[in-house]
Amino acid sequence: MSDERTGPARDASVVVARDEEGQVAILTADFPRHGGEYLFLPGGRREEGESPEECARRELREEAGITADRWRPLGSYAITLDSAARVHLYAAHGLTLGPQQLTPTEEDFKLSWWPMPDAIRAAGESRFLLPAGPLALLLAERAIY
């Protein structure tokens, strides 16, 4: 499967980053093509030569300005049935906050911190545009650390 913007389908990584109080890093942005503002977790497509975890670390740092010292894989799932590309889900803890490093297409990404129950409720209310975020939240909530 190809996409005119990105070429051949590539794996992606998505991160549930939780602070010491259990708050989850949630991003918001307006997606006019889809009818408004949506929530999403830090994440994105792998770059050439990156492992899934390296991608997760980079996306968390760039989109949310966060680094983490503890990582846990939550699973890996097909993006679509028509593609070999997979989305890799991670939980990140031991967070350090810094500045976001947004690209021009990401400049309206806003970071906020949500209690896990509120984030999961928002997923049930269809406030997330893509399915990987809600799945990652549910898996992270049930993970034993």
N, C-alpha and C positions, 0 to 999 in steps of 0.2 A: 504494500500500500504506500502510495506517495501522497505528499501534500505539496501544493505549489509553493508554499512559503518555506518549507523545511526539507524538501526532498524526500528520500526514502524514510519510512517510519522508523523512529528510534525509540529505544527504551526511555522511560522517564522515572523519576523518583519523587516521592511526596513525603513530607516530614510533619509529625506531630511533636512540636516542641513544647515541653511543660516546664514551668519554673518551679521553684522550691515550694510554692503555695499550691501547686497543682493547676495553675492557670495555663491555658493553651494559647499559643500565638496564632492569631487568625488575621488573615489579610482580607481587605475589601477593595473592590474597584468597580467602576461602571462598565458594563458590557452592553452597549446600545444594540448590538446585533441580536442580543438575547433578551432585550427588554428591560434592562435596569442594572441595579447594583447587586452583586453577589458576594458571598463569602467563599474563601478558598484557603487551603493550607499552602505554605511555602513548598515549591517544587517546580519541576520542569524537565525538559529533555536532556538526555546525556550528550555530552560533547565527545568528540573523537578521542578515544583512548581512556576515557574515564570509566571507573567501576561504578556500579549503582550507588555505593555509599559515598564515593567521592562526589558524585553528582548531587546527592542529598546534602552533603556538607556545603558545597558551593552555592546551591540554590537557597539554603537557609541563610547563609552569610549575605548573599546578594539581595534577596528579596526582603528579608526581615532584619538584617544587621545582627544576626545571632550566630554565635559559635557554641558548640556543645562538647563536653568531654566524655559523655556516656551515650552510646548509641545501641539500639536494639532493632534488629530486623523484625518486621511484623508480617512479612509475606510478600509474594510476588505474583502478579495476576496479568492475564492477557488484556491488552488495551481494547482490542476488538477481535472477533472471530476471524476476520479477514487479514489479520496481520500477525507476524511473529513477535512484534514489539510487546514489551511487558512494562507494567508499572510496578516499581519496587517501593514498599511502604516501610517507614522507619519511625521509631520513637527516639527523641533526643532529650537528654537531661543534663544537668550540670551546666546551665546556660550562662553565657557572658554576652551582654548587650553592647552593640556598637552601632555605627551609622548604616543605614540601608545603602546599597550600591546598585541603584536602579538604572536600567537601560531606558532610552527614550520611550519605548513601548510600555514600560512598567511605571512611569513616573507618577501615576495616580494611585499606586498601591499604598494603602493605609494599614498600618499595623495596630492591632488592639489585642487585649488579653481577656480571655473569656474563661469562666468556670467550665469545667468539662461537661456538667449536666446541661448548661445553657448551649454549648456548642452542639451537643448531640440533639437537643431539642430543635435547634435551628436546622440541622440536617433533616430531621423529620418534617419540617415545615418547607422543604424544598428551597432553602436559602443558599445552598451550595450549587454551583453550576455543573461541576464535574463530579462523578461518583467516587473517585479515589479518596477525596477528603473525608466524606462520611464513613467510608469503609475503614480508613486509617484510624479515625477517631474511635470507632467501636472496638477495633482490635487493640488499640492502645489502652482504652479504658479497662479491658479485661486482661491485659498482660500482667504477669507476675514479675516483679523486679527484684 
